[in-house]
Amino acid sequence: MDTEILNQYQSLAARYQSAYDSKKQELKLISIARFFSFTGIVPAWYYLNPVNPILALAASSLLLVLFFFLIKKFILTEKQLLFYRRLVEINQNERSALNRNLSPFDPGTEFTDPHHDYSYDLDLYGTGSFFQFLNRTVTVRGKKQLSALLNQTQRTVSEISSRQEAIRELAGELSWRQNFMAKGTETEDQKNQTQIDQSIRQHIALKSAKTIRYLLLCLPALTLLLIGLSIAGITERSYFLLALLAQWAIFVLYSPTINKFRSQFESQAKLLSHYVGMLREIETKSFSSQYLVALKDKLTNKGKTASIVTSGLQKILNEFDYRQNILVGLVLNSVFLWDVRCICKLYNWQQNHAADLPHWLEVIAEMDALSSLANCNYNHPQWATPEVSHSGFLFQAENLGHPLIDEARCVRNSFRIANNEQIVIITGANMAGKSTFLRTVGINLMLASNGCTVCADSFAFSPVRVYTNMRTSDNLMNDESYFYAELLRLQSMLNLIRNGEQLFVIIDEMLKGTNSADKLNGSRELIRQLITMKTHGIVATHDLNLTDLSQVYPEAVKNRCFEVQLHSDELTFDYKLTEGVTRTMNATFLMKKMGIIPKD
């Protein structure tokens, strides 16, 4: 754990807590002032009118203006209060994360997929998973994008290098990243975020669009004119009533479209406000890395920024919400054709910008995901920046560790596979560390492929697609046994290789569902095929006879092992990877120690 970073999060949490307390006190004062300004309007008129009617009118008007000003001030201050509260939570959560408490973060359980190349075997999703360790996304789209990034390792050298540059830049922008996160979570309801795209794509079919535009200009103006003339006694009241009736006739005619609009966009103005805030954070930030600059450049269209255009949609939805007040809605629709006017504004907005918004939301999602990766880099400054190999195959790591294991307990190992060294066979007793090491290699390779730093002192690798076979399960619904399910996965792996995919395979105890002799023969043949097809990878096994392949293929197959020490009635694990083949097994020893079988 980096004490300096931990202290920085604590300091930031204290600073934002102080700002939060200050805004909370300010909000109380504004509430009091708003109450007195409102309650003083009538008394000011009552007591000052006998003295001076003009003074009474001025005082009452001033108090009314002050009341509306304080309403606006209250809303703004309340928004700032929520913003500071979220910043406090962000920094407190980071302190928890550094202390190995991941409970504040979404584990991404919904992304669990036993058929994925590696995510299921590497414990990528679920409670206590690596996704929960990494995830700081604040939008549903961002979380999905982060999952999509982690589910892919096959990228070009240039792609990895550009991502490294972008993540490195974001890692140094702690304040910006936290503001971006705070803006993204000001709206509590995130469950309906994915509905925005669907709503925008469903274009409103507006009948007689040109005609209704003219009516919106002329009819309200005529109605106001007739009301004024009626009040002045110049015309009869029936004239302006006819104008009101005409507006309501148009309203009834367009009511099916209005209701469709309401069902599409109801209660989404706050959500759009949340997106507008995130877009502005991106637009106002000056980036230097090419990847981030390219993302930012996507947020303009026809000279307008994404935040301005999206804010326009938000304002339309806010205006439509005025109808929720029955009295206000009655007046607005009677005089200004308000709901039809809102429909026309949305129609015009969709005609011009409906195709743009989904792309802008993709930029938010990408930035949200990248911020999570950058946060990981920032929290672990001692991790190494991977070097990407341009030729041949290379995997070389010094003091490689698993990110989820506490630093005080993490035993690190150095490991290398290059060029002709194709398959490393790892042997060791139960609980000696084989499976953990395989996951350590897989997780760090996945991080490196996404442009992140890795849990190692140094790390160099060639871009490659990771494929694992570690935790196969049977499927009773499909009448698949455990053994058959594993065969299907191995078949899928070989099909990918035969189709030209360059894989880095990680296999833990293959063919576990058959007898020893059959298992050994099958395992040998599989490794021979991998060698023939120039595939690199790691195979962990308890079958020591499999290590004889290093004599048949001395250049291609290397043996490594995790040893344990048996002293009297105790086992000692050092979890250190060494050369050679283990000669110590502990299954019988452990069964005797636990009383499962009798001691000699």
C-alpha positions as CSV (number, residue, x, y, z in Angstrom):
1,M,0.0,0.0,0.0
2,D,1.3,3.5,-0.9
3,T,1.0,5.5,2.3
4,E,1.4,8.8,0.5
5,I,-1.5,8.2,-1.8
6,L,-3.6,6.9,1.1
7,N,-2.9,10.2,2.9
8,Q,-3.7,12.2,-0.2
9,Y,-7.2,10.6,-0.4
10,Q,-7.7,11.3,3.3
11,S,-6.7,14.9,2.8
12,L,-9.0,15.3,-0.2
13,A,-11.9,13.7,1.6
14,A,-11.4,16.2,4.5
15,R,-11.2,19.1,2.2
16,Y,-14.4,18.2,0.3
17,Q,-16.2,17.4,3.6
18,S,-15.4,21.0,4.7
19,A,-16.8,22.4,1.5
20,Y,-19.8,20.2,1.9
21,D,-20.5,21.4,5.4
22,S,-20.1,25.0,4.2
23,K,-22.6,24.5,1.4
24,K,-25.0,22.8,3.8
25,Q,-24.9,25.9,6.1
26,E,-25.3,28.2,3.1
27,L,-28.4,26.1,2.0
28,K,-30.0,26.7,5.4
29,L,-29.4,30.4,5.2
30,I,-30.9,30.5,1.7
31,S,-34.0,28.6,2.9
32,I,-34.5,31.1,5.7
33,A,-34.1,34.1,3.4
34,R,-36.4,32.5,0.8
35,F,-39.1,32.0,3.5
36,F,-38.9,35.6,4.7
37,S,-38.8,37.1,1.2
38,F,-42.0,35.2,0.3
39,T,-43.9,35.9,3.5
40,G,-42.9,39.6,3.3
41,I,-44.5,40.3,0.0
42,V,-48.1,40.8,1.3
43,P,-47.1,42.6,4.5
44,A,-44.9,45.0,2.5
45,W,-47.8,45.9,0.3
46,Y,-50.3,46.1,3.2
47,Y,-48.2,48.4,5.4
48,L,-46.5,50.5,2.8
49,N,-49.5,51.1,0.5
50,P,-51.2,53.7,2.8
51,V,-47.9,55.6,3.0
52,N,-46.9,55.4,-0.7
53,P,-48.5,53.0,-3.3
54,I,-45.4,53.3,-5.5
55,L,-43.1,52.4,-2.7
56,A,-45.4,49.5,-1.7
57,L,-45.4,48.2,-5.3
58,A,-41.6,48.5,-5.5
59,A,-41.0,46.7,-2.2
60,S,-43.4,43.9,-3.0
61,S,-41.9,43.5,-6.5
62,L,-38.4,43.5,-5.1
63,L,-39.3,40.8,-2.6
64,L,-40.9,38.7,-5.3
65,V,-37.8,39.0,-7.5
66,L,-35.6,38.2,-4.5
67,F,-37.8,35.1,-3.8
68,F,-37.3,33.7,-7.4
69,F,-33.6,34.5,-7.3
70,L,-33.3,32.6,-4.0
71,I,-35.2,29.6,-5.5
72,K,-32.6,29.5,-8.3
73,K,-29.8,30.0,-5.8
74,F,-31.1,27.2,-3.7
75,I,-31.2,24.7,-6.7
76,L,-27.7,25.6,-7.7
77,T,-26.3,25.3,-4.1
78,E,-28.1,22.0,-3.6
79,K,-26.5,20.7,-6.8
80,Q,-23.1,21.9,-5.5
81,L,-23.8,20.2,-2.1
82,L,-24.5,16.9,-3.9
83,F,-21.3,17.3,-5.9
84,Y,-19.1,17.8,-2.8
85,R,-20.8,14.8,-1.1
86,R,-20.0,12.6,-4.0
87,L,-16.4,13.8,-4.0
88,V,-16.2,12.9,-0.3
89,E,-17.5,9.4,-1.1
90,I,-15.1,9.0,-4.0
91,N,-12.1,9.6,-1.8
92,Q,-13.4,7.6,1.0
93,N,-14.0,4.7,-1.3
94,E,-10.5,4.9,-2.7
95,R,-9.1,4.7,0.9
96,S,-11.2,1.6,1.4
97,A,-9.9,0.1,-1.8
98,L,-6.3,0.7,-0.8
99,N,-7.2,-1.1,2.5
100,R,-8.5,-4.1,0.4
101,N,-12.1,-3.3,0.9
102,L,-13.8,-3.5,-2.5
103,S,-17.4,-3.5,-1.4
104,P,-18.2,0.1,-2.6
105,F,-17.6,-1.0,-6.2
106,D,-19.7,-2.9,-8.7
107,P,-18.3,-6.4,-9.3
108,G,-19.8,-6.8,-12.7
109,T,-21.4,-10.1,-12.0
110,E,-23.7,-9.8,-15.0
111,F,-20.7,-10.1,-17.3
112,T,-19.7,-13.6,-16.0
113,D,-19.4,-15.9,-19.0
114,P,-18.0,-19.5,-18.6
115,H,-17.5,-19.7,-22.4
116,H,-15.3,-16.6,-22.7
117,D,-11.6,-17.0,-23.7
118,Y,-10.3,-16.3,-20.2
119,S,-12.6,-14.2,-18.0
120,Y,-14.3,-17.1,-16.1
121,D,-11.0,-18.9,-15.4
122,L,-9.2,-15.7,-14.2
123,D,-12.0,-14.7,-11.8
124,L,-12.6,-11.5,-13.7
125,Y,-16.1,-10.9,-12.5
126,G,-18.0,-11.3,-9.3
127,T,-17.6,-10.4,-5.7
128,G,-13.9,-10.0,-4.8
129,S,-13.0,-10.1,-8.5
130,F,-10.5,-8.2,-10.5
131,F,-13.3,-6.2,-12.2
132,Q,-14.4,-5.0,-8.8
133,F,-10.8,-4.1,-7.9
134,L,-10.5,-2.1,-11.1
135,N,-14.0,-0.7,-11.7
136,R,-14.6,3.0,-11.0
137,T,-17.1,3.6,-13.8
138,V,-20.1,5.8,-13.0
139,T,-22.3,5.1,-16.0
140,V,-23.9,1.8,-17.2
141,R,-22.3,2.4,-20.6
142,G,-18.9,3.0,-19.0
143,K,-19.2,-0.3,-17.1
144,K,-20.1,-2.2,-20.2
145,Q,-17.2,-0.6,-22.1
146,L,-14.7,-1.4,-19.3
147,S,-15.9,-5.0,-19.5
148,A,-15.5,-5.0,-23.3
149,L,-11.9,-3.8,-22.9
150,L,-11.0,-6.4,-20.3
151,N,-12.6,-9.1,-22.4
152,Q,-10.1,-8.5,-25.2
153,T,-6.3,-8.9,-25.2
154,Q,-5.5,-9.1,-28.9
155,R,-4.4,-5.6,-30.0
156,T,-1.8,-4.2,-32.3
157,V,1.4,-2.7,-30.9
158,S,0.3,0.8,-31.9
159,E,-3.1,0.4,-30.2
160,I,-1.5,-0.7,-27.0
161,S,1.1,2.2,-27.1
162,S,-1.6,4.8,-27.8
163,R,-3.7,3.5,-24.9
164,Q,-0.6,3.5,-22.6
165,E,-0.1,7.2,-23.4
166,A,-3.8,8.0,-22.8
167,I,-4.0,6.1,-19.5
168,R,-0.7,7.6,-18.3
169,E,-2.0,11.1,-19.0
170,L,-5.4,10.5,-17.2
171,A,-3.6,8.9,-14.3
172,G,-1.9,12.3,-13.7
173,E,-5.2,14.1,-13.7
174,L,-6.6,13.1,-10.4
175,S,-8.7,16.2,-9.9
176,W,-10.2,16.0,-13.4
177,R,-11.0,12.3,-13.1
178,Q,-12.7,12.8,-9.7
179,N,-14.8,15.8,-11.1
180,F,-15.7,13.6,-14.1
181,M,-16.9,10.8,-11.8
182,A,-18.8,13.2,-9.5
183,K,-20.6,14.8,-12.4
184,G,-21.5,11.3,-13.6
185,T,-23.2,10.3,-10.4
186,E,-25.1,13.4,-9.6
187,T,-28.2,11.7,-11.0
188,E,-29.0,8.8,-8.7
189,D,-31.1,6.8,-11.2
190,Q,-28.7,5.0,-13.6
191,K,-30.9,2.0,-14.4
192,N,-32.5,3.8,-17.4
193,Q,-29.4,5.2,-18.9
194,T,-29.5,2.7,-21.9
195,Q,-33.0,4.0,-22.7
196,I,-31.7,7.3,-24.1
197,D,-30.5,5.7,-27.3
198,Q,-33.7,3.9,-27.9
199,S,-35.7,7.1,-27.3
200,I,-33.7,9.1,-29.7
201,R,-33.8,6.5,-32.4
202,Q,-37.6,6.5,-32.3
203,H,-38.2,9.5,-34.5
204,I,-41.4,11.4,-33.9
205,A,-43.7,11.4,-37.0
206,L,-45.0,15.0,-37.0
207,K,-48.0,15.5,-39.2
208,S,-48.0,18.7,-41.3
209,A,-44.8,19.9,-39.8
210,K,-44.5,23.1,-41.9
211,T,-48.1,24.1,-41.2
212,I,-47.9,23.6,-37.5
213,R,-44.8,25.8,-37.4
214,Y,-46.8,28.7,-38.8
215,L,-49.6,28.0,-36.4
216,L,-47.2,28.1,-33.5
217,L,-46.1,31.5,-34.6
218,C,-49.5,33.0,-35.4
219,L,-52.1,31.4,-33.2
220,P,-50.5,32.3,-29.8
221,A,-49.9,35.9,-30.9
222,L,-53.5,36.2,-32.2
223,T,-54.8,34.7,-28.9
224,L,-52.8,37.2,-26.8
225,L,-53.9,40.1,-29.0
226,L,-57.6,39.1,-28.7
227,I,-57.2,38.7,-24.9
228,G,-55.7,42.2,-24.7
229,L,-58.4,43.7,-26.9
230,S,-61.1,42.0,-24.9
231,I,-59.7,43.4,-21.6
232,A,-59.6,46.8,-23.2
233,G,-63.2,46.4,-24.2
234,I,-62.5,46.8,-27.9
235,T,-63.7,43.3,-28.9
236,E,-66.0,40.8,-27.4
237,R,-64.8,38.0,-25.2
238,S,-66.1,35.4,-27.6
239,Y,-63.3,36.1,-30.1
240,F,-60.4,35.1,-27.8
241,L,-62.5,32.1,-26.6
242,L,-62.6,30.9,-30.2
243,A,-58.8,31.3,-30.3
244,L,-58.5,29.2,-27.1
245,L,-60.8,26.6,-28.6
246,A,-58.7,26.4,-31.7
247,Q,-55.6,25.8,-29.7
248,W,-57.3,23.0,-27.8
249,A,-58.5,21.5,-31.0
250,I,-54.9,21.3,-32.3
251,F,-53.8,19.9,-28.9
252,V,-56.4,17.1,-29.2
253,L,-55.4,16.4,-32.8
254,Y,-51.7,16.0,-31.7
255,S,-52.4,14.3,-28.4
256,P,-51.4,10.8,-29.6
257,T,-48.0,12.1,-30.7
258,I,-47.7,14.0,-27.4
259,N,-48.4,10.9,-25.4
260,K,-45.9,8.9,-27.4
261,F,-43.3,11.6,-26.7
262,R,-44.1,11.5,-23.0
263,S,-43.7,7.8,-22.8
264,Q,-40.4,7.9,-24.7
265,F,-38.7,10.7,-22.8
266,E,-40.5,10.9,-19.4
267,S,-38.1,11.7,-16.5
268,Q,-35.0,11.7,-18.7
269,A,-34.1,15.4,-18.3
270,K,-32.1,14.8,-15.1
271,L,-30.3,12.0,-16.8
272,L,-29.4,14.2,-19.7
273,S,-28.2,16.9,-17.3
274,H,-25.8,14.3,-15.9
275,Y,-24.5,13.6,-19.4
276,V,-24.1,17.3,-20.2
277,G,-21.9,17.7,-17.1
278,M,-19.6,14.9,-18.2
279,L,-19.5,16.2,-21.8
280,R,-18.5,19.6,-20.6
281,E,-15.7,18.1,-18.4
282,I,-14.3,16.5,-21.6
283,E,-14.8,19.5,-23.8
284,T,-13.1,22.0,-21.5
285,K,-10.1,19.8,-20.8
286,S,-6.9,20.1,-22.8
287,F,-5.5,16.7,-23.7
288,S,-2.1,16.0,-25.1
289,S,-2.2,12.2,-26.0
290,Q,-3.4,11.5,-29.5
291,Y,-6.0,9.0,-28.3
292,L,-7.7,11.4,-25.9
293,V,-7.5,14.3,-28.4
294,A,-9.2,12.1,-31.0
295,L,-12.0,11.2,-28.5
296,K,-12.5,14.9,-27.7
297,D,-12.7,15.8,-31.4
298,K,-15.7,13.6,-31.8
299,L,-17.7,16.0,-29.6
300,T,-18.4,18.6,-32.2
301,N,-20.8,18.8,-35.1
302,K,-21.5,21.7,-37.4
303,G,-19.6,24.1,-35.2
304,K,-21.6,23.1,-32.0
305,T,-20.3,21.2,-29.1
306,A,-21.9,18.0,-27.9
307,S,-22.7,19.6,-24.5
308,I,-24.6,22.5,-26.0
309,V,-26.6,20.3,-28.4
310,T,-27.4,17.8,-25.6
311,S,-28.3,20.6,-23.3
312,G,-30.8,21.8,-25.9
313,L,-32.5,18.4,-25.7
314,Q,-32.5,18.6,-21.9
315,K,-34.2,22.1,-22.0
316,I,-36.9,20.7,-24.3
317,L,-37.6,17.9,-21.9
318,N,-37.6,20.4,-19.0
319,E,-40.1,22.6,-20.8
320,F,-42.3,19.6,-21.5
321,D,-42.3,18.8,-17.7
322,Y,-44.1,22.1,-17.0
323,R,-47.3,20.3,-17.9
324,Q,-47.0,18.2,-14.8
325,N,-48.5,21.2,-12.9
326,I,-52.1,21.0,-14.0
327,L,-52.8,24.8,-13.6
328,V,-49.6,25.8,-15.4
329,G,-50.2,23.2,-18.1
330,L,-53.7,24.4,-18.7
331,V,-52.6,28.0,-19.2
332,L,-49.6,27.2,-21.4
333,N,-51.6,24.9,-23.7
334,S,-54.5,27.3,-23.9
335,V,-52.4,30.3,-24.9
336,F,-49.1,29.0,-26.3
337,L,-49.9,25.5,-27.7
338,W,-47.1,24.5,-25.2
339,D,-47.1,20.7,-25.7
340,V,-47.3,20.9,-29.4
341,R,-44.5,23.5,-29.3
342,C,-42.3,21.1,-27.4
343,I,-43.1,18.3,-29.8
344,C,-42.0,20.6,-32.7
345,K,-38.8,21.5,-30.9
346,L,-38.0,17.8,-30.3
347,Y,-38.8,17.0,-33.9
348,N,-36.3,19.6,-35.1
349,W,-33.7,18.4,-32.7
350,Q,-34.1,14.8,-33.9
351,Q,-33.8,15.9,-37.5
352,N,-30.5,17.6,-36.8
353,H,-28.8,15.6,-34.0
354,A,-30.5,12.2,-33.3
355,A,-27.6,10.4,-35.1
356,D,-24.9,12.3,-33.1
357,L,-26.0,11.6,-29.5
358,P,-25.3,7.9,-29.4
359,H,-21.7,8.6,-30.6
360,W,-21.2,11.2,-28.0
361,L,-22.4,8.8,-25.3
362,E,-19.9,6.3,-26.6
363,V,-17.2,8.9,-26.0
364,I,-18.4,9.3,-22.4
365,A,-18.4,5.5,-22.0
366,E,-14.8,5.2,-23.3
367,M,-13.6,8.0,-21.1
368,D,-15.4,6.4,-18.1
369,A,-13.7,3.1,-18.7
370,L,-10.3,4.7,-19.3
371,S,-10.6,6.6,-16.1
372,S,-10.9,3.3,-14.2
373,L,-7.7,2.0,-15.8
374,A,-6.0,5.3,-15.1
375,N,-7.1,5.2,-11.5
376,C,-5.4,1.8,-11.2
377,N,-2.2,3.2,-12.5
378,Y,-2.4,6.1,-10.1
379,N,-3.1,3.9,-7.0
380,H,-0.1,1.7,-7.8
381,P,2.8,3.9,-8.9
382,Q,5.3,1.1,-8.1
383,W,3.9,-1.1,-10.9
384,A,5.8,-1.4,-14.2
385,T,4.9,0.1,-17.5
386,P,5.0,-2.9,-20.0
387,E,7.3,-2.8,-23.0
388,V,5.6,-4.1,-26.2
389,S,7.7,-6.3,-28.4
390,H,7.5,-5.7,-32.1
391,S,8.9,-9.0,-33.4
392,G,8.8,-12.6,-32.4
393,F,7.2,-13.8,-29.3
394,L,8.1,-12.6,-25.8
395,F,6.7,-12.8,-22.3
396,Q,9.2,-11.7,-19.7
397,A,8.4,-10.5,-16.2
398,E,10.5,-9.7,-13.2
399,N,8.9,-10.2,-9.8
400,L,5.4,-10.7,-11.1
401,G,2.6,-10.6,-8.6
402,H,-1.2,-10.9,-8.5
403,P,-2.9,-7.5,-8.0
404,L,-5.6,-8.9,-5.7
405,I,-3.1,-10.4,-3.2
406,D,-2.1,-8.1,-0.4
407,E,1.4,-6.7,-0.9
408,A,2.5,-7.9,2.5
409,R,1.6,-11.5,1.6
410,C,2.2,-11.5,-2.1
411,V,5.1,-13.7,-3.2
412,R,6.4,-12.6,-6.6
413,N,8.0,-14.7,-9.3
414,S,10.0,-14.0,-12.4
415,F,9.0,-15.8,-15.6
416,R,10.0,-15.9,-19.2
417,I,9.0,-17.5,-22.5
418,A,10.6,-16.3,-25.7
419,N,10.7,-17.5,-29.3
420,N,11.5,-21.2,-29.4
421,E,10.5,-21.7,-25.7
422,Q,6.9,-22.6,-26.5
423,I,5.4,-24.5,-23.6
424,V,6.3,-24.3,-19.9
425,I,5.1,-27.2,-17.8
426,I,4.6,-26.4,-14.2
427,T,4.4,-29.1,-11.5
428,G,3.8,-28.8,-7.8
429,A,2.0,-30.2,-4.8
430,N,-1.6,-29.1,-3.9
431,M,-1.8,-25.5,-2.6
432,A,1.8,-24.9,-3.7
433,G,0.7,-21.9,-5.9
434,K,0.3,-23.3,-9.4
435,S,-3.2,-22.0,-10.2
436,T,-2.6,-18.7,-8.5
437,F,0.5,-18.2,-10.7
438,L,-1.4,-19.0,-13.9
439,R,-4.0,-16.4,-13.0
440,T,-1.2,-14.0,-12.1
441,V,0.2,-14.4,-15.6
442,G,-3.2,-14.1,-17.3
443,I,-4.4,-11.0,-15.3
444,N,-1.2,-9.1,-15.9
445,L,-1.1,-9.9,-19.6
446,M,-4.7,-8.7,-19.8
447,L,-3.7,-5.4,-18.1
448,A,-0.7,-4.9,-20.3
449,S,-2.9,-5.5,-23.4
450,N,-5.2,-2.7,-22.3
451,G,-2.3,-0.2,-21.9
452,C,-2.1,-0.4,-18.1
453,T,0.8,-0.8,-15.8
454,V,1.2,-4.3,-14.3
455,C,2.0,-5.8,-10.9
456,A,5.7,-6.4,-11.6
457,D,9.1,-4.7,-11.4
458,S,9.5,-5.0,-15.2
459,F,7.3,-6.5,-17.9
460,A,7.8,-7.1,-21.7
461,F,5.4,-8.9,-24.0
462,S,4.2,-9.5,-27.5
463,P,0.5,-8.7,-28.3
464,V,-1.4,-12.0,-28.2
465,R,-4.8,-13.5,-27.6
466,V,-5.1,-15.2,-24.2
467,Y,-7.0,-18.4,-24.0
468,T,-7.4,-20.5,-20.8
469,N,-8.7,-23.9,-19.8
470,M,-8.7,-24.0,-16.0
471,R,-12.2,-24.3,-14.6
472,T,-14.5,-26.3,-16.9
473,S,-18.0,-27.2,-15.6
474,D,-20.5,-29.7,-16.8
475,N,-23.9,-28.7,-18.3
476,L,-26.8,-31.0,-17.3
477,M,-29.2,-28.9,-19.4
478,N,-27.3,-29.7,-22.5
479,D,-26.4,-33.3,-21.4
480,E,-22.7,-32.5,-21.2
481,S,-20.4,-34.2,-18.8
482,Y,-17.5,-32.5,-17.2
483,F,-15.0,-34.3,-19.4
484,Y,-17.0,-33.6,-22.6
485,A,-17.3,-29.9,-21.7
486,E,-13.5,-29.8,-21.3
487,L,-13.0,-31.5,-24.7
488,L,-15.3,-28.9,-26.3
489,R,-13.2,-26.1,-24.9
490,L,-9.9,-27.6,-26.0
491,Q,-11.5,-28.2,-29.4
492,S,-12.4,-24.5,-29.6
493,M,-8.9,-23.6,-28.7
494,L,-7.3,-25.7,-31.4
495,N,-9.8,-24.5,-34.0
496,L,-8.8,-20.9,-33.3
497,I,-5.1,-21.8,-33.7
498,R,-5.8,-23.7,-37.0
499,N,-7.7,-20.6,-38.3
500,G,-4.6,-18.5,-37.8
501,E,-5.1,-17.0,-34.4
502,Q,-2.0,-16.5,-32.3
503,L,-2.9,-17.7,-28.8
504,F,-1.2,-17.7,-25.5
505,V,-2.7,-20.7,-23.8
506,I,-3.0,-21.2,-20.0
507,I,-4.1,-24.8,-19.1
508,D,-4.5,-26.0,-15.5
509,E,-4.6,-29.8,-15.1
510,M,-6.1,-30.8,-18.5
511,L,-8.3,-33.9,-19.0
512,K,-9.2,-34.2,-15.3
513,G,-12.2,-36.3,-16.1
514,T,-10.5,-39.4,-17.3
515,N,-8.1,-42.1,-16.0
516,S,-4.4,-41.5,-15.4
517,A,-3.0,-43.4,-18.5
518,D,-5.6,-41.9,-20.8
519,K,-5.0,-38.5,-19.4
520,L,-1.3,-38.7,-19.9
521,N,-1.5,-39.9,-23.5
522,G,-4.1,-37.2,-24.3
523,S,-2.1,-34.5,-22.6
524,R,1.1,-35.4,-24.4
525,E,-0.7,-35.4,-27.8
526,L,-2.2,-32.0,-27.1
527,I,1.1,-30.5,-26.2
528,R,2.7,-32.0,-29.3
529,Q,0.0,-30.3,-31.4
530,L,0.6,-26.9,-29.7
531,I,4.3,-27.2,-30.4
532,T,3.7,-28.2,-34.0
533,M,1.4,-25.2,-34.5
534,K,4.0,-22.8,-32.9
535,T,1.7,-21.9,-30.0
536,H,3.1,-20.5,-26.7
537,G,1.6,-21.2,-23.2
538,I,1.7,-22.6,-19.8
539,V,0.5,-26.1,-18.6
540,A,0.1,-26.9,-14.9
541,T,-0.1,-30.5,-14.0
542,H,0.2,-33.1,-11.2
543,D,1.3,-35.7,-13.7
544,L,5.1,-35.8,-13.5
545,N,5.4,-38.1,-16.5
546,L,4.2,-35.2,-18.7
547,T,7.5,-33.4,-17.9
548,D,9.4,-36.0,-20.0
549,L,8.4,-34.0,-23.0
550,S,11.2,-31.7,-22.2
551,Q,13.6,-34.5,-23.2
552,V,11.8,-35.0,-26.5
553,Y,11.5,-31.3,-27.3
554,P,14.4,-29.8,-25.4
555,E,14.1,-26.4,-27.1
556,A,10.3,-26.1,-27.0
557,V,9.4,-27.5,-23.6
558,K,10.7,-26.2,-20.3
559,N,9.9,-27.5,-16.8
560,R,9.2,-25.3,-13.8
561,C,7.9,-26.2,-10.4
562,F,6.6,-25.0,-7.0
563,E,8.1,-27.0,-4.2
564,V,6.8,-27.6,-0.6
565,Q,8.8,-28.7,2.4
566,L,7.6,-31.5,4.8
567,H,8.9,-31.0,8.3
568,S,7.7,-33.5,10.9
569,D,3.9,-32.9,10.9
570,E,4.0,-29.5,9.1
571,L,3.9,-28.3,5.5
572,T,5.9,-25.2,4.4
573,F,5.0,-23.3,1.2
574,D,7.3,-20.7,-0.2
575,Y,5.3,-20.2,-3.4
576,K,8.5,-19.6,-5.4
577,L,8.8,-20.8,-9.0
578,T,12.0,-22.7,-9.6
579,E,13.5,-24.7,-12.5
580,G,12.9,-28.4,-12.8
581,V,10.2,-30.9,-11.7
582,T,8.7,-31.2,-8.2
583,R,9.3,-34.4,-6.3
584,T,7.1,-33.6,-3.4
585,M,3.3,-34.4,-3.3
586,N,1.1,-33.8,-0.4
587,A,-2.4,-35.2,-1.0
588,T,-1.9,-38.2,1.3
589,F,-0.1,-36.2,3.9
590,L,-3.0,-33.7,4.1
591,M,-5.7,-36.4,4.2
592,K,-3.9,-38.0,7.1
593,K,-3.4,-34.7,8.9
594,M,-7.1,-33.9,8.6
595,G,-8.1,-37.4,9.7
596,I,-9.7,-38.3,6.4
597,I,-7.6,-41.4,6.2
598,P,-5.8,-43.1,9.2
599,K,-2.2,-42.3,9.9
600,D,0.4,-45.1,9.6
